[in-house]
């Protein structure tokens, strides 16, 4: 029997400099894809995988995220008085249960590994998920749910991976695989964070979804720095691989890197097209944009 995955860590301390000036006063995680903030997609993915408690690792100027997942008492009261049942239902559906979120601060931007380590006391001694909120995933079944399903068979540690063009491997964590577990999953034999151009062991990048055992925290507590002078999660995972097994999953679905402008805009189009009313207006607009007749 594997221990269940009940908690997830969402590191949301990043500054979002690529989206200035929008992110001067608004956290990048609160920028919207259609009508939902990016962070809401990630929380919804986690909850669809059965996650019961979400730990946000925040930083200064991120309090809006906490407000977003709280009850907006005055707003809801006004909606009730005006019989706006649909809007109320929407707010209720997206709001986590009272007591099912925690917020802790990463006091200095020392790297992803450091951000995750900041959640150690709240996670305690149990396996947990990590979802990087720059990445949102459009899939039939929540990507994290696909990972939890695999975890129930394999235990250990699981990382979502996908292919990237070879000239982009230096921007990501890259894994090397050994034997297959099934059509979509393999054992991981090596990983490296942001390999120098031409040295990547494969073209499979770490997508930003992880299921990890709590022993990762002991390794992160060494605070060793790696690529870019930061405390890297990948480096500690590589150390954990000496004692525990790691599996990769090529999930069904498509990821959008909303930390980049092309990814953010593509996500808006992809999720917008899911709404038939929006699609009806978007299709002729995009056709005109391609033909240069806007
Ligand atoms: C982080 C991880 C990297 C992963 C990437 C996915 O890098 O360190 O392994 O591939 O997220 O987006 P960052 O984007 O924070 O530089």
py3Dmol code that shows the C-alpha trace and the ligand (Angstrom):
import py3Dmol

protein = """\
ATOM      1  CA  UNK A   1       0.000   0.000   0.000  1.00  0.00           C
ATOM      2  CA  UNK A   2       1.335   3.423  -0.967  1.00  0.00           C
ATOM      3  CA  UNK A   3       0.681   6.338   1.370  1.00  0.00           C
ATOM      4  CA  UNK A   4      -1.963   8.637  -0.190  1.00  0.00           C
ATOM      5  CA  UNK A   5      -1.024  12.025  -1.668  1.00  0.00           C
ATOM      6  CA  UNK A   6      -3.108  14.505   0.327  1.00  0.00           C
ATOM      7  CA  UNK A   7      -1.185  17.751   0.101  1.00  0.00           C
ATOM      8  CA  UNK A   8       0.242  19.891  -2.686  1.00  0.00           C
ATOM      9  CA  UNK A   9       2.760  22.714  -2.691  1.00  0.00           C
ATOM     10  CA  UNK A  10       2.308  25.622  -5.113  1.00  0.00           C
ATOM     11  CA  UNK A  11       5.328  27.933  -5.168  1.00  0.00           C
ATOM     12  CA  UNK A  12       4.002  31.414  -6.011  1.00  0.00           C
ATOM     13  CA  UNK A  13       6.772  33.709  -4.822  1.00  0.00           C
ATOM     14  CA  UNK A  14       8.207  34.612  -8.284  1.00  0.00           C
ATOM     15  CA  UNK A  15       8.295  38.253  -9.361  1.00  0.00           C
ATOM     16  CA  UNK A  16       6.880  37.859 -12.870  1.00  0.00           C
ATOM     17  CA  UNK A  17       9.263  40.358 -14.444  1.00  0.00           C
ATOM     18  CA  UNK A  18       8.459  39.074 -17.938  1.00  0.00           C
ATOM     19  CA  UNK A  19       4.943  40.508 -17.573  1.00  0.00           C
ATOM     20  CA  UNK A  20       5.769  43.986 -16.320  1.00  0.00           C
ATOM     21  CA  UNK A  21       4.053  46.383 -16.009  1.00  0.00           C
ATOM     22  CA  UNK A  22       1.003  44.102 -15.517  1.00  0.00           C
ATOM     23  CA  UNK A  23       2.727  42.365 -12.600  1.00  0.00           C
ATOM     24  CA  UNK A  24       3.776  45.520 -10.764  1.00  0.00           C
ATOM     25  CA  UNK A  25       0.778  45.380  -8.426  1.00  0.00           C
ATOM     26  CA  UNK A  26      -0.906  42.114  -9.537  1.00  0.00           C
ATOM     27  CA  UNK A  27       0.841  38.762  -8.978  1.00  0.00           C
ATOM     28  CA  UNK A  28       1.577  36.939 -12.258  1.00  0.00           C
ATOM     29  CA  UNK A  29      -0.474  33.988 -10.984  1.00  0.00           C
ATOM     30  CA  UNK A  30      -3.552  36.254 -10.978  1.00  0.00           C
ATOM     31  CA  UNK A  31      -3.341  37.141 -14.684  1.00  0.00           C
ATOM     32  CA  UNK A  32      -6.330  35.590 -16.395  1.00  0.00           C
ATOM     33  CA  UNK A  33      -6.758  32.859 -18.945  1.00  0.00           C
ATOM     34  CA  UNK A  34     -10.239  33.701 -20.247  1.00  0.00           C
ATOM     35  CA  UNK A  35     -12.113  34.474 -16.976  1.00  0.00           C
ATOM     36  CA  UNK A  36     -10.082  32.442 -14.480  1.00  0.00           C
ATOM     37  CA  UNK A  37      -6.748  33.468 -12.957  1.00  0.00           C
ATOM     38  CA  UNK A  38      -3.855  31.162 -13.843  1.00  0.00           C
ATOM     39  CA  UNK A  39      -3.573  29.960 -10.235  1.00  0.00           C
ATOM     40  CA  UNK A  40      -7.204  28.818 -10.266  1.00  0.00           C
ATOM     41  CA  UNK A  41      -6.507  26.359 -13.103  1.00  0.00           C
ATOM     42  CA  UNK A  42      -3.673  24.859 -11.089  1.00  0.00           C
ATOM     43  CA  UNK A  43      -5.714  24.602  -7.884  1.00  0.00           C
ATOM     44  CA  UNK A  44      -8.584  23.009  -9.844  1.00  0.00           C
ATOM     45  CA  UNK A  45      -6.141  20.464 -11.339  1.00  0.00           C
ATOM     46  CA  UNK A  46      -4.884  19.586  -7.844  1.00  0.00           C
ATOM     47  CA  UNK A  47      -8.377  19.232  -6.397  1.00  0.00           C
ATOM     48  CA  UNK A  48      -9.436  17.032  -9.339  1.00  0.00           C
ATOM     49  CA  UNK A  49      -6.587  14.713  -8.315  1.00  0.00           C
ATOM     50  CA  UNK A  50      -7.974  14.371  -4.789  1.00  0.00           C
ATOM     51  CA  UNK A  51      -5.630  16.870  -3.118  1.00  0.00           C
ATOM     52  CA  UNK A  52      -7.125  17.916   0.225  1.00  0.00           C
ATOM     53  CA  UNK A  53      -4.740  20.647   1.333  1.00  0.00           C
ATOM     54  CA  UNK A  54      -2.842  23.232  -0.676  1.00  0.00           C
ATOM     55  CA  UNK A  55       0.258  24.982   0.608  1.00  0.00           C
ATOM     56  CA  UNK A  56       1.035  28.239  -1.168  1.00  0.00           C
ATOM     57  CA  UNK A  57       4.622  29.386  -0.826  1.00  0.00           C
ATOM     58  CA  UNK A  58       4.182  33.103  -1.343  1.00  0.00           C
ATOM     59  CA  UNK A  59       6.263  36.248  -1.183  1.00  0.00           C
ATOM     60  CA  UNK A  60       5.693  39.944  -0.619  1.00  0.00           C
ATOM     61  CA  UNK A  61       2.832  41.505  -2.611  1.00  0.00           C
ATOM     62  CA  UNK A  62       1.057  38.160  -3.104  1.00  0.00           C
ATOM     63  CA  UNK A  63      -1.768  38.631  -0.581  1.00  0.00           C
ATOM     64  CA  UNK A  64      -4.322  38.884  -3.422  1.00  0.00           C
ATOM     65  CA  UNK A  65      -3.876  35.132  -3.947  1.00  0.00           C
ATOM     66  CA  UNK A  66      -4.963  34.526  -0.358  1.00  0.00           C
ATOM     67  CA  UNK A  67      -7.979  36.785  -0.869  1.00  0.00           C
ATOM     68  CA  UNK A  68      -8.880  34.972  -4.082  1.00  0.00           C
ATOM     69  CA  UNK A  69      -9.228  31.640  -2.289  1.00  0.00           C
ATOM     70  CA  UNK A  70     -11.153  33.119   0.647  1.00  0.00           C
ATOM     71  CA  UNK A  71     -14.844  33.865   0.853  1.00  0.00           C
ATOM     72  CA  UNK A  72     -15.593  37.359  -0.537  1.00  0.00           C
ATOM     73  CA  UNK A  73     -18.268  38.021   2.059  1.00  0.00           C
ATOM     74  CA  UNK A  74     -19.582  41.410   0.842  1.00  0.00           C
ATOM     75  CA  UNK A  75     -19.611  40.289  -2.795  1.00  0.00           C
ATOM     76  CA  UNK A  76     -21.410  37.019  -2.032  1.00  0.00           C
ATOM     77  CA  UNK A  77     -23.922  38.756   0.195  1.00  0.00           C
ATOM     78  CA  UNK A  78     -24.719  41.252  -2.560  1.00  0.00           C
ATOM     79  CA  UNK A  79     -25.008  38.469  -5.139  1.00  0.00           C
ATOM     80  CA  UNK A  80     -27.424  36.626  -2.823  1.00  0.00           C
ATOM     81  CA  UNK A  81     -29.552  39.756  -2.333  1.00  0.00           C
ATOM     82  CA  UNK A  82     -29.706  40.172  -6.108  1.00  0.00           C
ATOM     83  CA  UNK A  83     -30.556  36.503  -6.746  1.00  0.00           C
ATOM     84  CA  UNK A  84     -27.433  35.938  -8.853  1.00  0.00           C
ATOM     85  CA  UNK A  85     -27.473  32.186  -8.232  1.00  0.00           C
ATOM     86  CA  UNK A  86     -25.191  31.270 -11.118  1.00  0.00           C
ATOM     87  CA  UNK A  87     -22.424  33.667 -10.107  1.00  0.00           C
ATOM     88  CA  UNK A  88     -22.666  32.486  -6.503  1.00  0.00           C
ATOM     89  CA  UNK A  89     -22.420  28.850  -7.553  1.00  0.00           C
ATOM     90  CA  UNK A  90     -19.325  29.633  -9.603  1.00  0.00           C
ATOM     91  CA  UNK A  91     -17.620  31.263  -6.621  1.00  0.00           C
ATOM     92  CA  UNK A  92     -18.564  28.365  -4.352  1.00  0.00           C
ATOM     93  CA  UNK A  93     -17.284  25.731  -6.772  1.00  0.00           C
ATOM     94  CA  UNK A  94     -13.865  27.373  -7.015  1.00  0.00           C
ATOM     95  CA  UNK A  95     -13.402  28.051  -3.321  1.00  0.00           C
ATOM     96  CA  UNK A  96     -11.426  25.530  -1.287  1.00  0.00           C
ATOM     97  CA  UNK A  97     -12.991  24.275   1.958  1.00  0.00           C
ATOM     98  CA  UNK A  98     -12.235  26.340   5.075  1.00  0.00           C
ATOM     99  CA  UNK A  99      -8.927  25.205   6.583  1.00  0.00           C
ATOM    100  CA  UNK A 100      -7.731  23.416   3.454  1.00  0.00           C
ATOM    101  CA  UNK A 101      -5.150  26.026   2.445  1.00  0.00           C
ATOM    102  CA  UNK A 102      -1.947  27.233   4.090  1.00  0.00           C
ATOM    103  CA  UNK A 103       0.242  30.177   3.203  1.00  0.00           C
ATOM    104  CA  UNK A 104       3.906  30.467   4.063  1.00  0.00           C
ATOM    105  CA  UNK A 105       6.454  32.929   2.747  1.00  0.00           C
ATOM    106  CA  UNK A 106       9.710  32.357   0.961  1.00  0.00           C
ATOM    107  CA  UNK A 107      11.613  35.253   2.458  1.00  0.00           C
ATOM    108  CA  UNK A 108      14.258  35.525  -0.276  1.00  0.00           C
ATOM    109  CA  UNK A 109      14.272  34.311  -3.913  1.00  0.00           C
ATOM    110  CA  UNK A 110      16.860  31.557  -3.448  1.00  0.00           C
ATOM    111  CA  UNK A 111      15.457  29.091  -5.987  1.00  0.00           C
ATOM    112  CA  UNK A 112      12.687  26.510  -6.495  1.00  0.00           C
ATOM    113  CA  UNK A 113      14.319  24.001  -4.124  1.00  0.00           C
ATOM    114  CA  UNK A 114      14.340  26.616  -1.390  1.00  0.00           C
ATOM    115  CA  UNK A 115      10.683  27.516  -2.031  1.00  0.00           C
ATOM    116  CA  UNK A 116       9.635  23.873  -1.658  1.00  0.00           C
ATOM    117  CA  UNK A 117      11.762  23.487   1.487  1.00  0.00           C
ATOM    118  CA  UNK A 118       9.790  26.386   3.023  1.00  0.00           C
ATOM    119  CA  UNK A 119       6.725  24.080   3.044  1.00  0.00           C
ATOM    120  CA  UNK A 120       8.448  21.261   5.005  1.00  0.00           C
ATOM    121  CA  UNK A 121       6.693  21.771   8.358  1.00  0.00           C
ATOM    122  CA  UNK A 122       3.250  22.020   6.787  1.00  0.00           C
ATOM    123  CA  UNK A 123       3.771  18.902   4.640  1.00  0.00           C
ATOM    124  CA  UNK A 124       5.333  16.818   7.433  1.00  0.00           C
ATOM    125  CA  UNK A 125       6.232  13.177   6.923  1.00  0.00           C
ATOM    126  CA  UNK A 126       4.068  12.222   3.946  1.00  0.00           C
ATOM    127  CA  UNK A 127       4.362  12.100   0.155  1.00  0.00           C
ATOM    128  CA  UNK A 128       3.117  15.258  -1.542  1.00  0.00           C
ATOM    129  CA  UNK A 129       2.576  16.929  -4.911  1.00  0.00           C
ATOM    130  CA  UNK A 130       4.213  20.018  -6.370  1.00  0.00           C
ATOM    131  CA  UNK A 131       2.537  22.048  -9.107  1.00  0.00           C
ATOM    132  CA  UNK A 132       4.454  24.940 -10.657  1.00  0.00           C
ATOM    133  CA  UNK A 133       1.807  27.545 -11.425  1.00  0.00           C
ATOM    134  CA  UNK A 134       3.575  28.970 -14.480  1.00  0.00           C
ATOM    135  CA  UNK A 135       2.436  25.830 -16.258  1.00  0.00           C
ATOM    136  CA  UNK A 136      -1.219  25.049 -16.869  1.00  0.00           C
ATOM    137  CA  UNK A 137      -2.246  21.808 -18.502  1.00  0.00           C
ATOM    138  CA  UNK A 138      -5.245  21.243 -20.728  1.00  0.00           C
ATOM    139  CA  UNK A 139      -6.202  17.583 -20.586  1.00  0.00           C
ATOM    140  CA  UNK A 140      -9.244  15.334 -20.410  1.00  0.00           C
ATOM    141  CA  UNK A 141      -8.168  13.969 -17.016  1.00  0.00           C
ATOM    142  CA  UNK A 142      -6.300  16.280 -14.616  1.00  0.00           C
ATOM    143  CA  UNK A 143      -2.562  15.797 -15.228  1.00  0.00           C
ATOM    144  CA  UNK A 144      -1.976  15.393 -11.499  1.00  0.00           C
ATOM    145  CA  UNK A 145      -4.733  12.750 -11.375  1.00  0.00           C
ATOM    146  CA  UNK A 146      -2.925  10.813 -14.111  1.00  0.00           C
ATOM    147  CA  UNK A 147       0.202  10.969 -11.948  1.00  0.00           C
ATOM    148  CA  UNK A 148      -1.635   9.853  -8.805  1.00  0.00           C
ATOM    149  CA  UNK A 149      -3.080   6.886 -10.732  1.00  0.00           C
ATOM    150  CA  UNK A 150       0.450   5.838 -11.758  1.00  0.00           C
ATOM    151  CA  UNK A 151       1.724   6.423  -8.215  1.00  0.00           C
ATOM    152  CA  UNK A 152      -0.866   3.998  -6.877  1.00  0.00           C
ATOM    153  CA  UNK A 153       0.836   1.292  -8.953  1.00  0.00           C
ATOM    154  CA  UNK A 154       4.480   2.299  -8.555  1.00  0.00           C
ATOM    155  CA  UNK A 155       4.847   4.296  -5.307  1.00  0.00           C
ATOM    156  CA  UNK A 156       8.114   6.225  -5.131  1.00  0.00           C
ATOM    157  CA  UNK A 157       8.506   9.559  -6.879  1.00  0.00           C
ATOM    158  CA  UNK A 158       6.899  10.658 -10.154  1.00  0.00           C
ATOM    159  CA  UNK A 159       7.714  13.528 -12.508  1.00  0.00           C
ATOM    160  CA  UNK A 160       5.641  14.675 -15.502  1.00  0.00           C
ATOM    161  CA  UNK A 161       7.772  15.081 -18.631  1.00  0.00           C
ATOM    162  CA  UNK A 162       7.304  16.189 -22.213  1.00  0.00           C
ATOM    163  CA  UNK A 163       9.450  16.672 -25.278  1.00  0.00           C
ATOM    164  CA  UNK A 164      11.046  20.034 -26.064  1.00  0.00           C
ATOM    165  CA  UNK A 165      12.991  21.096 -29.163  1.00  0.00           C
ATOM    166  CA  UNK A 166      16.684  20.321 -28.631  1.00  0.00           C
ATOM    167  CA  UNK A 167      17.717  23.982 -28.796  1.00  0.00           C
ATOM    168  CA  UNK A 168      15.554  24.701 -25.730  1.00  0.00           C
ATOM    169  CA  UNK A 169      16.821  22.028 -23.332  1.00  0.00           C
ATOM    170  CA  UNK A 170      19.071  24.519 -21.515  1.00  0.00           C
ATOM    171  CA  UNK A 171      15.961  26.303 -20.182  1.00  0.00           C
ATOM    172  CA  UNK A 172      14.576  23.322 -18.256  1.00  0.00           C
ATOM    173  CA  UNK A 173      15.278  20.358 -16.048  1.00  0.00           C
ATOM    174  CA  UNK A 174      15.975  17.399 -18.342  1.00  0.00           C
ATOM    175  CA  UNK A 175      15.561  13.691 -17.509  1.00  0.00           C
ATOM    176  CA  UNK A 176      17.125  10.550 -18.918  1.00  0.00           C
ATOM    177  CA  UNK A 177      15.007   7.409 -18.943  1.00  0.00           C
ATOM    178  CA  UNK A 178      15.793   3.716 -18.492  1.00  0.00           C
ATOM    179  CA  UNK A 179      13.314   0.799 -18.652  1.00  0.00           C
ATOM    180  CA  UNK A 180       9.646   1.248 -19.490  1.00  0.00           C
ATOM    181  CA  UNK A 181       6.951   0.760 -16.856  1.00  0.00           C
ATOM    182  CA  UNK A 182       4.104   1.018 -19.380  1.00  0.00           C
ATOM    183  CA  UNK A 183       3.400   2.871 -22.654  1.00  0.00           C
ATOM    184  CA  UNK A 184       3.564   6.284 -20.977  1.00  0.00           C
ATOM    185  CA  UNK A 185       5.794   5.726 -17.976  1.00  0.00           C
ATOM    186  CA  UNK A 186       9.475   4.838 -17.560  1.00  0.00           C
ATOM    187  CA  UNK A 187      12.054   4.701 -14.817  1.00  0.00           C
ATOM    188  CA  UNK A 188      14.294   7.783 -14.617  1.00  0.00           C
ATOM    189  CA  UNK A 189      18.024   7.100 -14.518  1.00  0.00           C
ATOM    190  CA  UNK A 190      19.412  10.646 -14.492  1.00  0.00           C
ATOM    191  CA  UNK A 191      18.352  14.283 -14.445  1.00  0.00           C
ATOM    192  CA  UNK A 192      20.072  17.615 -14.841  1.00  0.00           C
ATOM    193  CA  UNK A 193      18.874  21.184 -14.299  1.00  0.00           C
ATOM    194  CA  UNK A 194      19.414  23.551 -17.228  1.00  0.00           C
ATOM    195  CA  UNK A 195      22.145  21.583 -19.028  1.00  0.00           C
ATOM    196  CA  UNK A 196      24.635  23.614 -21.070  1.00  0.00           C
ATOM    197  CA  UNK A 197      23.716  23.632 -24.787  1.00  0.00           C
ATOM    198  CA  UNK A 198      24.697  20.365 -26.455  1.00  0.00           C
ATOM    199  CA  UNK A 199      25.071  18.423 -23.169  1.00  0.00           C
ATOM    200  CA  UNK A 200      21.436  17.453 -22.427  1.00  0.00           C
ATOM    201  CA  UNK A 201      20.985  13.702 -21.865  1.00  0.00           C
ATOM    202  CA  UNK A 202      17.651  13.779 -23.782  1.00  0.00           C
ATOM    203  CA  UNK A 203      14.976  16.189 -25.012  1.00  0.00           C
ATOM    204  CA  UNK A 204      12.543  15.353 -22.202  1.00  0.00           C
ATOM    205  CA  UNK A 205      11.847  18.300 -19.951  1.00  0.00           C
ATOM    206  CA  UNK A 206      10.430  18.336 -16.457  1.00  0.00           C
ATOM    207  CA  UNK A 207       6.997  19.904 -16.927  1.00  0.00           C
ATOM    208  CA  UNK A 208       6.326  21.316 -13.473  1.00  0.00           C
ATOM    209  CA  UNK A 209       4.313  18.534 -11.846  1.00  0.00           C
ATOM    210  CA  UNK A 210       5.911  16.263  -9.249  1.00  0.00           C
ATOM    211  CA  UNK A 211       4.904  13.633  -6.677  1.00  0.00           C
ATOM    212  CA  UNK A 212       7.688  13.358  -4.134  1.00  0.00           C
ATOM    213  CA  UNK A 213       8.490  11.514  -0.928  1.00  0.00           C
ATOM    214  CA  UNK A 214       9.155  13.632   2.182  1.00  0.00           C
ATOM    215  CA  UNK A 215      12.838  12.588   2.345  1.00  0.00           C
ATOM    216  CA  UNK A 216      13.396  15.311  -0.294  1.00  0.00           C
ATOM    217  CA  UNK A 217      13.230  17.870   2.534  1.00  0.00           C
ATOM    218  CA  UNK A 218      16.338  16.449   4.279  1.00  0.00           C
ATOM    219  CA  UNK A 219      18.274  16.864   1.038  1.00  0.00           C
ATOM    220  CA  UNK A 220      16.890  20.356   0.388  1.00  0.00           C
ATOM    221  CA  UNK A 221      17.926  21.422   3.882  1.00  0.00           C
ATOM    222  CA  UNK A 222      21.582  21.249   2.783  1.00  0.00           C
ATOM    223  CA  UNK A 223      20.807  24.412   0.764  1.00  0.00           C
ATOM    224  CA  UNK A 224      23.399  23.527  -1.889  1.00  0.00           C
ATOM    225  CA  UNK A 225      23.274  25.824  -4.905  1.00  0.00           C
ATOM    226  CA  UNK A 226      23.307  24.673  -8.530  1.00  0.00           C
ATOM    227  CA  UNK A 227      22.380  26.108 -11.948  1.00  0.00           C
ATOM    228  CA  UNK A 228      22.104  29.912 -11.884  1.00  0.00           C
ATOM    229  CA  UNK A 229      23.438  29.994  -8.302  1.00  0.00           C
ATOM    230  CA  UNK A 230      19.994  28.872  -7.043  1.00  0.00           C
ATOM    231  CA  UNK A 231      18.943  26.049  -4.719  1.00  0.00           C
ATOM    232  CA  UNK A 232      17.540  23.696  -7.341  1.00  0.00           C
ATOM    233  CA  UNK A 233      14.861  21.056  -6.726  1.00  0.00           C
ATOM    234  CA  UNK A 234      16.318  18.914  -9.520  1.00  0.00           C
ATOM    235  CA  UNK A 235      19.672  18.590  -7.708  1.00  0.00           C
ATOM    236  CA  UNK A 236      18.030  17.226  -4.551  1.00  0.00           C
ATOM    237  CA  UNK A 237      15.831  14.866  -6.591  1.00  0.00           C
ATOM    238  CA  UNK A 238      18.989  13.503  -8.225  1.00  0.00           C
ATOM    239  CA  UNK A 239      20.420  12.810  -4.771  1.00  0.00           C
ATOM    240  CA  UNK A 240      17.165  11.171  -3.636  1.00  0.00           C
ATOM    241  CA  UNK A 241      17.406   8.898  -6.691  1.00  0.00           C
ATOM    242  CA  UNK A 242      20.308   7.078  -5.002  1.00  0.00           C
ATOM    243  CA  UNK A 243      17.859   5.640  -2.431  1.00  0.00           C
ATOM    244  CA  UNK A 244      14.425   5.818  -4.051  1.00  0.00           C
ATOM    245  CA  UNK A 245      13.024   5.198  -7.484  1.00  0.00           C
ATOM    246  CA  UNK A 246      11.737   7.908  -9.798  1.00  0.00           C
ATOM    247  CA  UNK A 247       9.308   7.382 -12.677  1.00  0.00           C
ATOM    248  CA  UNK A 248       8.444   9.723 -15.527  1.00  0.00           C
ATOM    249  CA  UNK A 249       4.979  10.054 -17.019  1.00  0.00           C
ATOM    250  CA  UNK A 250       4.178  11.357 -20.470  1.00  0.00           C
ATOM    251  CA  UNK A 251       0.725  12.648 -19.597  1.00  0.00           C
ATOM    252  CA  UNK A 252      -2.243  12.939 -21.923  1.00  0.00           C
ATOM    253  CA  UNK A 253      -2.786  16.653 -22.539  1.00  0.00           C
ATOM    254  CA  UNK A 254      -0.930  19.787 -23.501  1.00  0.00           C
ATOM    255  CA  UNK A 255       0.955  22.201 -21.293  1.00  0.00           C
ATOM    256  CA  UNK A 256       1.047  25.986 -21.653  1.00  0.00           C
ATOM    257  CA  UNK A 257       3.949  27.900 -20.142  1.00  0.00           C
ATOM    258  CA  UNK A 258       2.037  30.938 -18.943  1.00  0.00           C
ATOM    259  CA  UNK A 259       5.280  32.474 -17.702  1.00  0.00           C
ATOM    260  CA  UNK A 260       6.044  33.263 -21.356  1.00  0.00           C
ATOM    261  CA  UNK A 261       4.012  35.566 -23.587  1.00  0.00           C
ATOM    262  CA  UNK A 262       3.472  33.009 -26.403  1.00  0.00           C
ATOM    263  CA  UNK A 263       2.380  30.377 -23.858  1.00  0.00           C
ATOM    264  CA  UNK A 264       0.070  32.811 -22.067  1.00  0.00           C
ATOM    265  CA  UNK A 265      -1.604  33.993 -25.268  1.00  0.00           C
ATOM    266  CA  UNK A 266      -1.875  30.440 -26.651  1.00  0.00           C
ATOM    267  CA  UNK A 267      -3.546  29.321 -23.416  1.00  0.00           C
ATOM    268  CA  UNK A 268      -6.094  32.113 -23.720  1.00  0.00           C
ATOM    269  CA  UNK A 269      -6.934  30.979 -27.238  1.00  0.00           C
ATOM    270  CA  UNK A 270      -6.987  27.264 -26.388  1.00  0.00           C
ATOM    271  CA  UNK A 271      -9.242  27.650 -23.328  1.00  0.00           C
ATOM    272  CA  UNK A 272     -11.320  30.357 -25.034  1.00  0.00           C
ATOM    273  CA  UNK A 273     -12.053  27.976 -27.901  1.00  0.00           C
ATOM    274  CA  UNK A 274     -13.676  25.578 -25.400  1.00  0.00           C
ATOM    275  CA  UNK A 275     -16.557  28.012 -25.053  1.00  0.00           C
ATOM    276  CA  UNK A 276     -18.713  27.658 -28.194  1.00  0.00           C
ATOM    277  CA  UNK A 277     -19.908  31.273 -27.964  1.00  0.00           C
ATOM    278  CA  UNK A 278     -16.366  32.586 -27.780  1.00  0.00           C
ATOM    279  CA  UNK A 279     -15.188  30.205 -30.507  1.00  0.00           C
ATOM    280  CA  UNK A 280     -17.838  31.580 -32.831  1.00  0.00           C
ATOM    281  CA  UNK A 281     -16.287  35.044 -32.532  1.00  0.00           C
ATOM    282  CA  UNK A 282     -12.674  33.959 -32.240  1.00  0.00           C
ATOM    283  CA  UNK A 283     -12.484  31.835 -35.391  1.00  0.00           C
ATOM    284  CA  UNK A 284     -13.319  34.604 -37.904  1.00  0.00           C
ATOM    285  CA  UNK A 285     -11.098  36.991 -35.905  1.00  0.00           C
ATOM    286  CA  UNK A 286      -8.112  34.618 -36.043  1.00  0.00           C
ATOM    287  CA  UNK A 287      -8.702  33.945 -39.734  1.00  0.00           C
ATOM    288  CA  UNK A 288      -8.632  37.697 -40.405  1.00  0.00           C
ATOM    289  CA  UNK A 289      -5.505  38.067 -38.245  1.00  0.00           C
ATOM    290  CA  UNK A 290      -3.703  35.373 -40.271  1.00  0.00           C
ATOM    291  CA  UNK A 291      -4.802  36.883 -43.568  1.00  0.00           C
ATOM    292  CA  UNK A 292      -3.618  40.294 -42.351  1.00  0.00           C
ATOM    293  CA  UNK A 293      -7.051  41.843 -42.874  1.00  0.00           C
ATOM    294  CA  UNK A 294      -7.792  43.059 -39.336  1.00  0.00           C
TER     295      UNK A 294
END
"""
ligand_1 = """\
16
LIG
C 11.646 24.984 -13.129
C 12.400 23.684 -12.839
C 12.726 22.960 -14.139
C 11.455 22.732 -14.946
C 10.710 24.064 -15.172
C 9.357 23.817 -15.816
O 12.511 25.870 -13.793
O 13.577 23.980 -12.115
O 13.340 21.726 -13.851
O 11.764 22.140 -16.180
O 10.494 24.747 -13.932
O 8.735 25.025 -16.139
P 12.206 27.458 -13.891
O 11.152 27.611 -14.932
O 11.761 27.877 -12.526
O 13.509 28.074 -14.293
"""
view = py3Dmol.view(width=600, height=400)
view.addModel(protein, "pdb")
view.setStyle({"model": 0}, {"cartoon": {"style": "trace"}})
view.addModel(ligand_1, "xyz")
view.setStyle({"model": 1}, {"stick": {}})
view.zoomTo()
view.show()
